[in-house]
Amino acid sequence: MDKPSISLCMIVRNEETYLPKCLGSVQRIVDEIIIVDTGSTDDTVAIAKAFGAKVIQMPWQDSFADARNRSFDEATGDWILWLDADEEMDVDEADKLKELLTRDAIREQRVEGIQFVFCNHLEGGGLEYNYLHRMVRNRPQYRFEGRIHEQILPNMLDFDPHIQLGQVDIHVHHYGYLAQNVVDQDKVRRNVKLLQQSVAEYPEYPHYFYYLGVELYRMNDLEGALYHFNEFLSRAGNSGQGILASGHKYRLITLADLGRYRDLVHTCMESIACFPGFTDLYHLSAIGHDALGETGRAIDTLRNALRIGPAEEGYPSIAGHGTYLTCRDLGQLYASSGNAKHADLYFTLASLMAGDTRVAFQEQPHL
């Protein structure tokens, strides 16, 4: 079977720092590059053209969906891949994408979209993993809607309610959550403006409340963030597991940052009841118990997290929760309580665990 052609579609503005790495990561697997530039004043356009991209100049109209759809209108490939400039595909894994698209399962299971493993690089060297939809078959019916955090799946389901999204084990690295990138491009203020418009225009779409909460959290407006996370969760209905779990997690993080530790531990119980396999929530519960002086409960919570192991697929989870980071935090709790023997055990386990590898050990008695 012939390998399908892939069009890479992007929208950019002043992305000279990251664009070369982004385009370089997929240059070997895409058949054309289409870039909509919304007003760059740096070398972004020249870089794009150096990679052979077709560059379309389009005035910014306060709508990511409009710009994305303009790029899709120019695509001629069988499939369309879209990325942001601060993202790059794992070069060693990218080459297998076209082969995966030829498999019979793609056709037999009516797969019309592809999700990739996104690796969000966080401050302090942390990594958060999640699956995100970034490829669709090239059909005129598949277009985005929404000013920001634009969605394409609703239109796909309107076209055919029985389509499926496939998942591939290809990693895409995302650097946009690093503080210097947010500050340099003033993305937060722009996003807040568009999200406030979206909440007013589409109050029936709960995901806008979630994303506005995220942006307000980045601005350190913790009370505003908490309000919007609560609004999202009260309206979430049939929202997907990923964004729903993330809403719970962000609400708990905000409570921790506000120092509302009693509220944190109680709310953690509710969230864990909803998502018992989401190990990150146990870590947040342990933070609350520890801050309240309840070291034993904090230890119990993290030992439960260690029994569960890494979060189930589909959760926005920090790498190491359920494995080495959990052991490290247990070691610190035991050390602070004066139990050097148990502290040494868990610090040793943390050092033995490579990545998210689990190490079997005999459960130790309590303090």
C-alpha positions in Angstrom: 0.0 0.0 0.0 1.3 3.4 -0.9 2.2 5.6 2.0 -0.3 8.5 2.5 0.8 12.1 2.0 0.9 14.5 5.0 0.4 18.2 5.0 1.8 20.2 8.0 -0.4 23.2 8.8 0.7 25.9 11.2 -0.1 29.4 12.3 2.7 31.6 13.6 3.7 35.0 14.7 7.3 36.0 15.8 8.4 32.4 16.3 12.0 32.6 15.1 13.3 30.9 18.3 11.5 27.6 18.1 10.3 27.3 14.5 13.5 25.8 13.1 13.4 22.9 15.6 9.7 22.4 15.0 10.0 22.2 11.3 13.2 20.2 11.4 11.5 17.5 13.5 9.0 16.7 10.8 10.7 17.7 7.7 11.4 14.1 6.6 7.8 12.9 7.0 5.6 15.8 5.6 5.0 16.3 1.9 4.2 20.0 2.2 4.3 22.8 4.8 1.7 25.4 4.9 2.2 28.3 7.3 -0.2 31.1 8.0 1.7 34.1 9.4 -0.4 36.6 11.4 2.1 39.5 11.4 5.6 38.5 12.3 8.3 41.2 12.6 11.2 38.9 13.1 12.8 36.2 10.9 9.9 33.8 11.1 8.8 34.1 7.5 12.3 33.7 6.2 12.9 30.6 8.3 9.6 29.1 7.1 10.5 29.7 3.4 14.0 28.2 4.0 12.2 24.9 4.9 10.2 25.1 1.7 6.9 26.3 3.3 4.1 28.0 1.5 3.6 31.1 3.6 0.2 32.9 3.7 0.0 36.3 5.2 -3.3 36.8 7.2 -4.1 39.7 9.5 -4.9 38.5 13.1 -8.6 38.5 13.7 -8.8 37.4 17.3 -9.6 33.8 16.2 -7.3 30.8 16.2 -9.9 28.8 14.4 -10.0 31.3 11.4 -6.3 31.1 11.0 -6.1 27.3 11.4 -8.9 26.9 8.8 -7.1 29.1 6.4 -4.1 26.8 6.5 -6.3 23.7 6.1 -7.9 25.2 3.0 -4.5 25.1 1.3 -3.7 21.5 2.3 -3.5 18.9 -0.5 -2.2 15.9 1.6 -4.3 12.8 2.5 -3.8 13.7 6.1 -3.3 17.1 7.9 -0.9 17.4 10.9 -1.0 20.6 12.9 1.6 21.8 15.4 2.5 25.0 17.2 6.0 26.5 16.8 6.9 25.6 20.4 6.3 21.9 19.8 8.5 19.4 18.1 8.0 15.7 17.2 10.5 13.2 18.5 12.8 12.8 15.5 13.6 9.2 16.2 9.9 8.3 16.4 8.6 10.5 13.6 9.7 8.2 10.7 7.2 5.5 11.7 4.1 7.8 11.4 3.5 7.1 7.7 3.8 3.4 8.2 1.3 3.5 11.0 -1.2 5.3 8.8 -1.2 2.5 6.2 -2.3 -0.2 8.7 -5.6 -1.9 8.1 -6.8 -1.0 11.5 -6.9 2.7 10.5 -9.4 1.9 7.8 -11.3 -0.9 9.5 -11.9 1.0 12.7 -12.9 4.2 10.8 -10.0 6.2 12.3 -10.3 9.8 11.1 -8.0 11.5 13.6 -4.7 10.7 15.4 -3.7 11.5 19.0 0.0 11.8 19.9 1.7 11.5 23.3 2.4 15.1 24.3 5.3 15.7 26.7 4.9 19.1 28.4 8.2 20.5 29.7 7.6 22.2 33.0 9.5 24.6 35.3 12.2 22.8 37.3 12.7 20.0 34.8 9.4 18.2 35.4 7.5 16.4 32.6 3.7 16.0 32.2 2.3 13.5 29.7 -1.1 13.6 27.9 -2.7 12.5 24.6 -3.7 15.3 22.2 -5.4 15.2 18.9 -3.1 16.7 16.2 -3.9 14.9 12.9 -7.0 14.4 10.7 -7.9 13.1 7.3 -8.1 15.9 4.8 -11.8 16.5 4.4 -13.5 19.8 3.8 -16.0 19.1 6.6 -13.2 19.0 9.2 -12.7 22.5 10.3 -12.1 24.3 13.6 -14.4 26.4 15.7 -13.7 28.7 18.6 -11.6 31.9 19.1 -9.0 30.0 21.2 -8.4 26.4 22.2 -10.1 25.8 19.0 -11.9 22.4 18.6 -12.2 20.3 15.5 -13.8 17.1 16.9 -17.4 18.5 17.1 -17.4 19.1 13.3 -15.9 15.7 12.7 -18.7 14.0 14.7 -21.3 16.1 13.0 -20.0 14.6 9.7 -19.9 11.1 11.1 -20.9 10.3 14.7 -19.2 6.9 14.5 -15.6 8.0 13.6 -12.8 7.0 15.9 -9.6 8.7 17.1 -6.5 6.5 17.0 -3.4 6.8 19.3 0.2 6.5 18.3 3.2 6.1 20.6 5.0 9.1 19.0 6.0 11.8 21.4 5.6 15.5 20.7 7.6 17.8 23.0 5.9 21.0 24.1 7.9 23.9 25.6 5.2 26.6 25.8 4.6 26.1 29.5 8.1 27.3 30.4 7.8 30.7 32.1 10.3 32.5 29.8 8.2 31.6 26.7 4.9 32.9 28.3 6.5 36.1 29.4 8.4 36.8 26.1 5.3 36.5 23.9 2.8 37.9 26.3 0.6 34.9 25.6 -1.2 34.9 28.9 -2.8 38.4 28.4 -3.8 37.6 24.9 -5.3 34.3 25.9 -7.2 35.8 28.8 -8.8 38.4 26.5 -9.9 35.8 24.0 -11.2 33.3 26.7 -13.2 36.0 28.4 -14.8 36.7 25.0 -15.4 33.0 24.5 -17.0 32.5 27.9 -19.4 35.3 27.2 -20.2 34.1 23.7 -20.4 30.4 24.4 -21.3 29.8 28.1 -22.7 26.4 27.2 -19.1 25.2 26.4 -17.5 24.4 29.8 -14.0 23.9 28.5 -13.6 27.7 28.1 -14.0 28.1 31.9 -11.2 25.5 32.4 -8.8 27.2 30.0 -9.6 30.6 31.5 -8.8 29.2 34.9 -5.4 27.9 33.7 -4.5 31.4 32.3 -5.6 33.2 35.5 -3.5 30.7 37.5 -0.5 31.6 35.4 -1.2 35.3 36.1 -1.2 34.4 39.9 -4.9 35.4 40.1 -5.5 32.3 42.3 -9.0 33.3 43.5 -10.1 34.0 39.9 -8.6 30.7 38.8 -10.3 28.7 41.5 -13.7 30.3 40.6 -13.3 29.2 37.0 -12.1 25.7 37.8 -15.2 25.3 40.0 -17.4 26.6 37.3 -15.9 24.2 34.8 -16.4 21.2 37.0 -20.0 22.2 37.8 -20.7 22.4 34.1 -18.4 19.7 32.8 -21.1 17.1 32.0 -19.8 14.7 29.5 -16.4 16.4 29.0 -13.6 14.0 28.1 -11.6 12.3 30.9 -8.4 14.2 30.1 -9.7 17.7 30.6 -12.0 16.7 33.4 -9.1 15.1 35.3 -7.0 18.1 34.6 -9.7 20.4 36.0 -9.7 18.5 39.2 -5.9 18.6 39.4 -5.7 22.3 38.7 -8.4 23.1 41.3 -6.3 21.1 43.9 -3.1 22.8 42.9 -4.8 26.2 43.3 -6.1 25.3 46.8 -2.6 24.3 47.8 -1.1 27.6 46.5 -3.8 29.5 48.4 -2.8 27.7 51.6 -6.3 26.3 52.1 -5.0 22.9 53.2 -8.1 21.6 55.0 -10.1 22.4 51.9 -7.4 20.7 49.9 -7.5 17.3 51.7 -11.3 17.2 51.6 -11.5 18.1 47.9 -8.8 15.6 47.2 -11.0 12.8 48.6 -13.8 13.8 46.2 -11.4 14.0 43.2 -9.7 10.6 44.1 -13.2 9.0 44.3 -13.7 10.2 40.7 -10.3 9.2 39.4 -8.8 6.5 41.7 -6.0 5.7 39.2 -4.8 9.3 38.9 -1.7 9.2 41.0 -1.0 13.0 40.9 -4.1 13.6 43.1 -2.5 11.5 45.9 0.5 13.7 45.9 -1.6 16.8 46.3 -3.5 15.1 49.1 -0.2 14.3 50.8 0.9 18.0 50.5 -2.3 19.0 52.4 -1.9 16.4 55.1 1.8 17.3 55.6 1.0 21.0 55.9 -1.6 20.3 58.5 0.9 18.3 60.5 -0.7 15.0 59.6 2.5 13.2 58.6 1.1 9.7 59.1 -1.8 10.4 56.8 0.5 12.0 54.2 2.6 8.8 54.3 -0.5 6.6 53.9 -1.6 8.5 50.9 1.8 8.3 49.1 2.1 4.6 49.9 -1.3 4.1 48.2 0.1 6.1 45.2 3.1 3.8 45.1 0.8 0.7 45.1 -1.1 2.1 42.2 2.0 3.1 40.2 2.1 5.5 37.3 -1.3 7.1 36.3 -3.4 5.3 33.8 -3.1 6.3 30.2 -5.0 9.5 29.3 -4.4 11.3 32.6 -2.3 14.5 32.5 0.3 13.1 34.9 3.7 14.1 36.1 6.4 11.6 35.1 7.6 9.9 38.3 4.3 10.0 40.2 3.7 6.4 41.3 7.4 5.6 41.0 10.6 7.4 41.8 9.1 10.8 42.8 6.6 9.1 45.1 9.5 7.2 46.7 11.5 10.5 47.0 8.6 12.2 48.7 8.1 9.3 51.1 11.8 9.4 52.0 11.5 13.1 52.8 8.4 12.5 55.0 10.0 9.7 56.9 13.2 11.8 57.3 11.2 14.8 58.7 9.5 12.4 61.2 12.9 11.1 62.4 12.6 7.6 60.9 16.0 7.3 59.2 15.6 3.6 58.4 12.5 4.1 56.3 13.8 7.3 54.8 16.9 5.4 53.6 14.7 2.7 52.1 12.6 5.0 50.0 15.5 7.2 49.0 17.3 4.1 47.8 14.2 2.9 45.9 13.9 6.3 44.3 17.5 6.1 43.0 16.9 2.6 41.7 13.9 3.5 39.6 14.8 4.5 36.1 12.1 6.7 34.5 8.8 5.2 35.6 10.1 1.7 36.2 8.6 0.0 39.2 10.8 -1.8 41.7 9.2 -4.6 43.7 9.9 -4.4 47.4 8.4 -5.8 50.7 5.9 -3.3 52.3 7.4 -1.9 55.5 5.4 -1.4 58.7 4.3 2.1 59.8 6.3 4.7 61.7 
